[in-house]
Amino acid sequence: MSGHFLFRLLDRSTVIFLVALAAVAVTVPLLNLAVPQSSSLHVPTYVVALFGKYICYAILALSIDLIWGYCGILSLGHGAFFALGGYAMGMYLMRQIGARGVYADPVLPDFMVFLNWKELPVAWYGFEHFAYAAMMVVLVPGVLAFVFGWFAFRSRVTGVYLSIITQAMTYALMLGFFRNNLGFGGNNGLTDFKDVLGFNVQAETTRNVLFALSCLALLLGFLVCRFIVTSKLGKILIAIRDAEARARFLGYRVESYKLFVFTLSACMAGIAGALYVPQVGIINPSEFAPGNSIEPVIWVAVGGRGTLVGAALGAVLVNYAKTYFTSGALAQYWLFALGGLFIAVTLLLPRGIVGTLHHWTALRRGKIAAAAADGVTPARAEPLPAE
């Protein structure tokens, strides 16, 4: 890897983000495990799980920014890939319960016993093994995205039409997973998890390890996305976003590039869903709801589309605000506030938080460079007395 490419890969904002993320991954577990509960610095276990959920949402936002911010694909169905990854992990966790369930069946989950299922469905085979479940976490969303993208992109479906059919796909999956005869828990979904890899999923240590793993997944996902967008592939994706017809005229197979980045994005969303489930303790068909695919787009818009850092930051900020406002008297007004936030960002801050900061920095540097080229010393503030 050349020094120039490494410099572009690890620019200042990237380094700051990675250092901050690493610090959070280490500090939060330490404040939970090493600091006594009587101390004001102690971080409660429920807060660790809550922050872990935010990190998983940040990974989902990152996956959307990769396709929307850099390739112009506005997907309103990424909640489906997130939920499918969550269901794959949830099926593994259900198989680990064994005879400790309410009905003490060593093979069938409780909801299957309640519904008088006599044997385990074929779709559940292999989920007693973590390696198989981990493979399904990536494979199931990836295959669905590949098949969907193959037909959509080859048919040259773009813009709002693509957004609508991704939303339709998500809604169809939600209706399917609500059915009891599909074998995924119906309306109640999957819950009452006991262990993950032999460790109590409710234990403080397990919670902190899951949080640290979520931070690590976000860090690796960010580096993968950053590697893509700073490479030649990233420049082609941006060309497709800005002038798809011209990129196709120049000989690039636009459909192949779109299909690759869409499938990769879906795999990232599946990983986010898999890390999300053991930390929240449940997965049900409501995760397929259309609103759960629209909200991540708002996170990306608020943080800054096409910045990666902004997508992750927007996910954390908006979900923290959601937690704060939905726990009091303002809970019933949260959706109105979220809609108003999206409208305000679209009209007043179209580049998002991080995008606007980058724009202001670029303007300042441009003014300084222009002044230097003209031989003019840039204006500065009055010196402090110590100077």
HELIX and SHEET records of a PDB file:
HELIX    1   1 GLY A    3  LEU A    9  1                                   7    
HELIX    2   2 ARG A   12  LEU A   33  1                                  22    
HELIX    3   3 THR A   45  CYS A   71  1                                  27    
HELIX    4   4 HIS A   78  ARG A   95  1                                  18    
HELIX    5   5 GLY A   98  ARG A  100  5                                   3    
HELIX    6   6 ASP A  110  PHE A  114  1                                   5    
HELIX    7   7 VAL A  122  TRP A  124  5                                   3    
HELIX    8   8 PHE A  130  ARG A  154  1                                  25    
HELIX    9   9 GLY A  159  PHE A  177  1                                  19    
HELIX   10  10 ASN A  180  LEU A  182  5                                   3    
HELIX   11  11 GLY A  186  ASN A  188  5                                   3    
HELIX   12  12 GLU A  204  VAL A  229  1                                  26    
HELIX   13  13 LYS A  232  ASP A  242  1                                  11    
HELIX   14  14 GLU A  244  PHE A  249  1                                   6    
HELIX   15  15 VAL A  254  VAL A  280  1                                  27    
HELIX   16  16 PRO A  285  PHE A  288  5                                   4    
HELIX   17  17 PRO A  290  GLY A  303  1                                  14    
HELIX   18  18 VAL A  309  PHE A  325  1                                  17    
HELIX   19  19 ALA A  331  TYR A  333  5                                   3    
HELIX   20  20 TRP A  334  LEU A  348  1                                  15    
HELIX   21  21 GLY A  352  ALA A  373  1                                  22    
SHEET    1   A 2 LEU A 190  THR A 191  0                                        
SHEET    2   A 2 ILE A 282  ILE A 283 -1                                        
SHEET    1   B 2 ASP A 195  VAL A 196  0                                        
SHEET    2   B 2 PHE A 199  ASN A 200 -1                                        
END                                                                             
